[in-house]
Amino acid sequence: MYQEVSSISSLDNEQLHLVFSEQLDLLGLTSKQKRKVNSSQNTKERVILTLISSMLTKSSLEIGKKHLNVISTSIYSVLSSIKASQDTDTALNNAIEIFMPESRKFPLSASRQAVTDNVIQDSKPNLDDKLNENYTACMKELNEFNGKSKEVILAIDTTPEETRSKYLNDQYSFVHIGQNNTWKRGFTYSSVYDCTNQLFISTLHQNYHKPKYENTTIQAFIGQLQNSCKIVEGAGSEVKFIDADRGYYNGELFTAAYFNQISSKCKHNDNIRVIVPKKFAREKVRKKVAFLEDPNSKEVFMDYINLSKYTHPSLKGYCEASEMKTYDSMYHIPVVLVAVVDGYQTNRNRKLKDLKHEWMVTKKNIKSSEDRIDEYQKEYIDLQKQAGIKNPSIIKKITQRKRTKFRNSQLYKKYKQIIKSMEYLKKLKKNQTLMLNSLMFFTISSTIDEAIKHNTDYFIKLAQVYHERWSIENGFKEGKAKFVRLSRSRKSTQRQWNLELGMILYNRWHVARMRMMLEQERKKVWNKVSWEPRSPYIRRKFEQRYSSILSAESYLLQLLEYGIRIRIEKLLI
């Protein structure tokens, strides 16, 4: 037996045998029903290997099994290459020399330093060009089996990359990680995602250290959107809508859309709608309440967003040429506002008039309930005085309902009335909060010659398009969890390279998955018609049906198996 030479401290055989035997003993325990599985020693050993493999890969037992199958395939490739050679003994000695640990060759792996040296540190735009090229290639492949959509919805969002280091540099910014209430040091990357074809197009590091007043052109994310629209057009599709979250509720974005500048790099210079939830600077609740209580409020109405003529000089000429109205050094950019009720609830489908009626009824019930409680509290005070209580007091909290001892039954009865009324009032106010949360305002970019009086239903449908934005959240979740490795680098370009590598793998995985899913679907269609997904919701139903056809882990394991096989072929053949 040889001594293993590795950078990892090696355990001796006795220690390994002890640990392995403990695992085997755990498999031999009986169940609560005193039942025991009678498996052979061979089966138990393979079970332990599968469990350890799943632990190592942090995945399911099925993936742990596939991981071991990759190793088995690698061993088979080595043995097959040796047997296929003309001189078996020479081939065997050659293989032993190549894979012998004492030689420290390690032909299937590279050192940490080698990996770090080969991770490019090119400029951010050049890195992003590689993702653009990958998107174009994926769209071409989708088109080969009629899986490409001609009309595309884009989503733009930022994804954070947290860093932990005692050293600082000027590229750091403080990012918000998920839904946490704390901010952490790291990098922020602005990413553009094709929601319809479910592919990443672009990702760039955002540097927040440059003040806005120093910008001489439009903001970087708008240029990123312009270039993404051009990439989509070059891939044979056309961008119809752009969805963004509240962080992109920006006057410059809607100004660029108003003057048709987002598609300025495209040959077919069509108007692209931008859809963003309205961001309230302050007094959000008060404004929603005023909207519900206004009898003249409508589901669709014109509004405006302010654009400062001092901080956005690149668009100043367009505003002045169109004689845009100004107030307090601001240009007023027209937008369309759509009030959506129950936008995220599938079990309810209320209209605005239904919500307004429910709000007024609830408000009336709250007022009458508060008056009733005040009356009960006064009666409760009088009853306490009649019972000889020196310092009578009202009931302030519902938590006092635990009280059980009273001077007389009248006090107890009045106490129960007050508690019941307070619980009912609390329920009414909770319903009010739910009603306010169910009301959302979506801001949709307007055009110079917009006429919404005949397009109310059209804009309501546009607001529903915003739900497609959530696919970028799923893309971030799947991409980072499955395709992006952990990194401690403090360099924004290395982090961007790492993130884009994961996105490229994600795109290729999705194309391979789409090919398999369409093959399965077309077997069930009698005339084998080509599939043209014009509506994104059709794609969602389609993917739910075949969601398990190719997991990300299986895709990576197949890549690993292929890479090991070609390495063995180069080494032994």
Residue pairs with C-beta under 8 A, 6 or more apart in sequence:
1 13
2 100
2 101
2 102
3 10
3 102
4 10
4 101
5 101
5 102
5 104
6 101
20 48
23 48
23 51
24 41
24 44
24 45
24 48
27 37
27 39
27 44
27 47
27 48
28 36
28 44
29 36
30 36
39 47
49 68
50 61
50 64
50 65
50 68
51 61
51 64
52 64
53 64
53 65
53 67
53 68
54 60
54 61
54 63
54 64
54 67
55 64
56 64
56 67
57 63
57 64
57 67
57 553
59 67
59 553
60 553
63 551
63 553
63 554
63 557
66 553
66 554
66 557
67 557
69 557
70 557
70 560
70 561
70 564
73 561
73 564
73 565
74 561
74 564
74 565
74 568
77 564
77 565
77 568
77 569
78 95
78 99
78 568
78 572
81 91
81 95
81 568
81 569
81 572
81 573
82 88
82 91
82 92
82 95
82 572
85 91
85 572
91 572
94 572
95 571
95 572
97 103
98 105
98 107
98 571
98 572
99 105
99 107
107 567
107 571
108 564
108 567
110 118
119 494
119 497
119 498
120 127
120 493
120 497
121 491
121 493
121 494
121 497
122 493
122 497
123 493
124 204
124 205
124 492
124 493
124 496
125 204
127 493
127 496
127 497
127 500
128 202
128 203
128 204
128 496
128 500
130 500
130 504
131 200
131 201
131 202
131 203
131 500
131 503
131 504
132 201
132 202
132 227
132 231
134 503
134 504
134 507
134 508
135 194
135 199
135 200
135 201
135 231
135 235
135 507
136 231
136 234
136 235
138 197
138 199
138 507
138 508
138 510
138 511
139 148
139 197
139 199
139 235
139 236
139 237
140 235
141 511
141 515
142 148
142 197
142 511
142 514
143 236
145 514
145 515
145 518
146 518
146 530
146 531
146 532
147 511
147 514
147 515
147 518
147 531
147 533
148 197
148 235
148 236
148 237
149 196
149 197
149 237
149 532
149 533
149 534
149 536
149 539
150 236
150 237
150 238
150 532
150 534
151 196
151 237
151 238
151 240
151 534
152 194
152 195
152 196
152 197
152 232
152 237
152 238
152 239
152 240
153 194
153 195
153 196
153 239
153 240
153 241
153 242
153 243
153 465
153 468
153 536
154 192
154 193
154 194
154 195
154 201
154 225
154 228
154 229
154 232
154 239
154 241
154 242
154 243
155 192
155 193
155 195
155 242
155 243
155 244
155 468
155 469
155 471
155 472
156 190
156 191
156 192
156 193
156 221
156 224
156 225
156 242
156 243
156 244
156 248
156 472
157 190
157 191
157 193
157 244
157 245
157 247
157 469
157 472
157 473
157 476
158 188
158 189
158 190
158 191
158 206
158 247
159 188
159 189
159 191
159 203
159 476
159 480
159 499
160 175
160 176
160 177
160 184
160 186
160 187
160 188
160 189
161 175
161 186
161 187
161 188
161 189
161 495
161 499
162 175
162 177
162 184
162 185
162 186
163 172
163 185
163 186
163 187
163 488
163 489
163 490
163 495
164 185
164 488
165 185
165 488
165 490
167 490
168 185
169 490
170 209
171 187
171 205
171 207
171 209
171 491
171 492
172 185
172 186
172 187
172 490
173 185
173 186
173 187
173 188
173 206
173 207
173 208
173 209
174 183
174 184
174 185
174 186
175 183
175 184
175 185
175 186
175 187
175 188
176 183
177 183
177 184
177 186
187 205
187 492
187 495
187 496
188 205
188 206
188 208
189 203
189 204
189 205
189 206
189 495
189 496
189 499
190 203
190 204
190 206
190 220
190 221
190 224
191 200
191 202
191 203
191 472
191 476
191 503
192 200
192 201
192 202
192 203
192 224
192 225
192 228
193 199
193 200
193 201
193 471
193 472
193 475
194 200
194 201
194 232
195 243
195 468
195 469
195 471
195 472
195 536
196 468
196 533
196 536
196 539
197 237
198 471
198 475
198 510
198 539
199 507
199 510
199 511
200 475
200 479
200 503
200 504
200 506
200 507
201 228
201 231
201 232
202 224
202 227
202 228
202 231
203 496
203 499
203 500
203 503
204 220
204 224
204 496
205 492
205 493
205 495
205 496
206 220
206 221
207 492
212 219
212 311
213 310
213 311
215 311
215 312
215 314
216 313
216 314
217 223
217 314
218 252
218 256
218 261
218 312
218 314
218 315
219 250
219 252
219 253
221 248
221 253
222 252
222 253
222 256
222 261
222 262
225 242
225 262
226 261
226 262
226 263
226 264
226 265
227 265
228 239
229 239
229 262
229 263
229 265
229 266
229 272
230 265
230 266
232 238
232 239
233 239
233 266
233 267
233 268
238 268
238 270
239 263
239 266
239 272
240 272
240 273
241 272
241 273
241 274
241 275
241 462
241 465
241 468
242 257
242 262
242 272
242 273
242 274
242 275
243 275
243 276
243 465
243 466
243 468
243 469
244 253
244 274
244 275
244 276
244 469
245 276
245 277
245 469
246 276
246 277
246 278
246 279
248 276
249 276
249 277
249 278
249 279
249 305
249 443
251 305
251 306
251 307
251 308
251 312
251 331
251 333
252 307
252 312
252 315
253 274
253 276
254 274
254 276
254 305
254 307
254 333
254 335
254 443
254 445
255 261
255 307
255 312
255 315
255 318
255 319
255 331
255 333
256 262
256 315
257 271
257 272
257 273
257 274
257 445
258 333
258 334
258 335
258 445
258 446
258 447
258 448
259 315
259 318
259 322
259 448
260 269
260 271
260 447
261 315
261 318
262 272
262 274
263 269
263 270
263 271
263 272
271 447
272 445
273 444
273 445
273 462
274 444
274 445
275 442
275 443
275 444
275 445
275 462
275 463
275 465
275 466
276 442
276 443
277 440
277 441
277 442
277 443
277 466
278 337
278 440
278 441
278 442
278 443
280 287
285 436
288 436
288 439
289 436
291 297
291 339
291 439
292 355
292 356
292 359
292 360
292 435
292 439
293 356
293 359
293 360
293 363
297 339
297 352
297 356
298 339
298 352
298 456
299 338
299 339
299 351
299 352
299 456
299 460
300 336
300 337
300 338
300 339
300 452
300 455
300 456
300 459
300 460
301 336
301 337
301 452
302 334
302 335
302 336
302 337
302 446
302 450
302 452
303 334
303 335
303 336
303 337
303 443
304 332
304 333
304 334
304 335
305 332
305 333
305 335
305 443
306 330
306 331
306 332
306 333
307 315
307 319
307 330
307 331
307 332
307 333
308 329
308 330
308 331
309 316
309 319
309 326
309 329
309 330
309 331
310 329
319 331
319 333
322 448
324 331
324 332
324 333
325 331
325 332
326 332
334 446
334 450
335 443
335 444
335 445
335 446
336 443
336 444
336 445
336 446
336 450
336 452
336 459
337 441
337 442
337 443
337 444
338 441
338 442
338 444
338 459
338 460
338 462
338 463
339 352
339 439
339 440
339 441
340 439
340 440
340 441
340 442
340 460
340 463
340 464
341 350
341 351
341 352
341 354
341 355
341 438
341 439
342 348
342 349
342 350
342 438
343 438
343 440
343 463
343 464
343 466
343 467
344 467
345 438
348 438
350 358
350 438
355 435
355 438
355 439
358 435
359 432
359 435
362 428
362 431
362 432
362 435
363 432
365 428
366 425
366 428
366 429
366 432
369 421
369 424
369 425
369 428
370 425
372 421
373 418
373 421
373 422
373 425
376 414
376 417
376 418
376 421
377 394
377 395
377 418
379 414
380 392
380 394
380 395
380 411
380 414
380 415
380 418
381 392
381 393
381 394
383 408
383 410
383 411
383 414
384 392
384 393
384 407
384 411
385 392
387 407
387 408
387 411
388 407
389 407
395 415
395 418
395 419
395 422
398 419
398 422
398 423
398 426
400 419
401 419
403 415
406 412
406 415
442 462
442 463
442 466
444 459
444 462
444 463
452 459
468 536
471 536
475 506
478 506
478 552
479 502
479 503
479 506
480 502
482 506
482 552
482 553
482 556
483 501
483 502
483 503
483 505
483 506
483 509
483 552
483 556
484 498
484 499
484 501
484 502
485 498
485 502
487 494
487 495
487 498
489 495
489 498
505 555
505 556
506 552
509 550
509 552
509 555
512 550
512 555
513 549
513 550
513 555
516 546
516 549
516 550
517 542
517 543
517 545
517 546
517 549
518 531
520 546
520 549
521 531
521 542
521 545
521 546
522 528
522 531
533 539
533 542
